Every structure is written in structure tokens, then in C-alpha cells.
Amino acid sequence: MLPPPLHRRAFLTALAATCWPGGAVAAAPLPRRIACFDYALAELLLLLGMEPLAVMSAADWPVWTGEPPLPPSVADLGASQEPNLERLAALKPDLILSTDYTAMAEAAAARIAPVERLTIYGAGTDPLPRAREVLITLGRRLGLEDRAAAALAAFDADLAALSRHLPANPPPLLIVAFMDTRHARVFGRASLFGNAIEELGLANAYPGAVNAWGFATVGVEALAPYGDALLLSVDPAPADTWPTLERSPIWTELPFVREGRVRRIAPVLTFGAVSAAARCARLVTDALAGEAA
């Protein structure tokens, strides 16, 4: 005689019992060996207390970021957009993080480990709000939601504290990064730097159109209309930039140069995320404090 049909609930219970000792269904392990094709995503991992397994152009990290430091154990995957796939495969990552900018490497990388694309720049929103969203997404993906929430709360508290130390009536800011002795990137409102100073309640002197990364590349002479600003030049710049500018009549006749309203600030990850925005805010506050002294 055949046994009676198994009730659906009983069947599911029996199935679960075969999946894991004691009857519990095995949960998918959270990724912990994570490779990054993007500095900003690596920065967010560090903010979550996660050490990236590998990062593109890891050797150049200290040149462009200033902080946070990248642990020396993080492997270097080679030049941006051209990952060393043999090295990546040897590292056996659980997850690879990519962006629109590195999408061309995703098909090859996906044969090594799952790839997730989390784009901050060019995603249709300002970079700092988008970086917040990506941090929350990463926190959820990695089971670190509490750390993500705590990091954002600390960031907001830091910026609120910095804003209280700003001088009265600060000048508008013109934030640039020199590409060579004749051209600079100038950062608009929709850049990470623009977002950071806006959070502090400061004015961005540059009203012009910018690209998806938040900057416009202009000749030095194009900075003349913003003569009432305090110019902040983000390092690094090519080695001959400042000696050459000091001999340039175009540069030396700009109002903010004649009146001594030029400050160089330490490297900040131009296309970074939350930590870079916090660093920018601190350096700008320090520069304004020095201007007011």
C-alpha cells in the first residue's frame, strides 16, 4: 500500500532537513575577499572596516588620496581599466566591484568571480548623495548595515562641527587641480568637492557647466572672472607647475594671485566618496581659518 501524499508544509520541512544538519537551510556566505576596480569603492570598503583584497593602481593610492591609507597587504591589479586578470584569478576573490568606467573589464572578470557594478560618477545624481547610497548598498550586501549607518552619522557630525569653526563671511571658493602649466580642472557644484563645501554652507565661485565627473578643463586665463574668490589648488600638480606659473604674466595678474588669495591643499581623492568628502571639508576649513588669521 502506498503512503498518503505528503502535505506541502511537511515536504518543505523535510527538504530543509536534507539541506543542512539539524534542519536549518544553509545561508549563502557573505563575501569577504573583495577586489575593487575603483578607488571610491575601495574607500567605502575601508570605511566599513573591510580591507580590500585588491585594488586597481594600488601603488598610486597615496599619491592621489592622502587618506585613508591603503593597507600594504592589498594587492595591485595594475593600470586602471586593464586589470591583471592572472593576478586577480590567483587571489580567488569572492566578489569584484566595478563601475561604468571599468565596465569593459567586467566580462573577463566575471569568469573569475561575481561582479557587481556600483557607479558613483555619472550615475545621474551628485556624487556625494550617490556615495551615501552606495555605502548603504555595500553595507547591506556585506551584512554591515550598522557600520554603514554609523559611518554616515559620524560624517554628518564631523561636517556639522567643521561648519561651526568657519570664519564669518568666508569668500567664495574656486577649487582647481592643475593639469599642466596652462590648464586646470575647475570643480563645479556637481562635483565631490562642490558637494562637500555646499554641506559646509560655503559658496562655489564657479557657475559653469561641468562634465559627469563634476569638473571643466579650462585655460588659466578663464579663471579671471572669479577674481574675488579664494583659489584652492588641490595637489598633486606636475612638478613644473608652480615655478612656471610664478613667471607667467597671465597668472600673476589674476586678482586672487595679486591679492594673495591662493592656497595649495594636500591631495584629496578627486573622484572619491564619503571619506574624501570629509577630508576635503577639513582641508577647506583649515585653509579658511588660515585666511582669516
Secondary structure as UniProt FT lines:
FT   HELIX           8..19
FT   HELIX           21..23
FT   STRAND          34..36
FT   HELIX           39..47
FT   TURN            48..49
FT   STRAND          54..55
FT   TURN            56..57
FT   HELIX           58..60
FT   HELIX           61..65
FT   TURN            72..73
FT   STRAND          75..76
FT   TURN            80..81
FT   HELIX           85..91
FT   STRAND          95..98
FT   HELIX           100..105
FT   HELIX           106..109
FT   TURN            110..112
FT   STRAND          115..117
FT   TURN            121..122
FT   HELIX           127..141
FT   TURN            142..143
FT   HELIX           145..163
FT   TURN            164..165
FT   STRAND          173..178
FT   STRAND          183..187
FT   TURN            189..190
FT   HELIX           192..199
FT   TURN            200..201
FT   TURN            212..213
FT   STRAND          215..219
FT   HELIX           220..226
FT   TURN            227..228
FT   STRAND          230..234
FT   TURN            239..240
FT   HELIX           241..245
FT   TURN            246..247
FT   HELIX           249..252
FT   HELIX           255..258
FT   TURN            259..260
FT   STRAND          262..265
FT   TURN            270..271
FT   HELIX           274..292
//
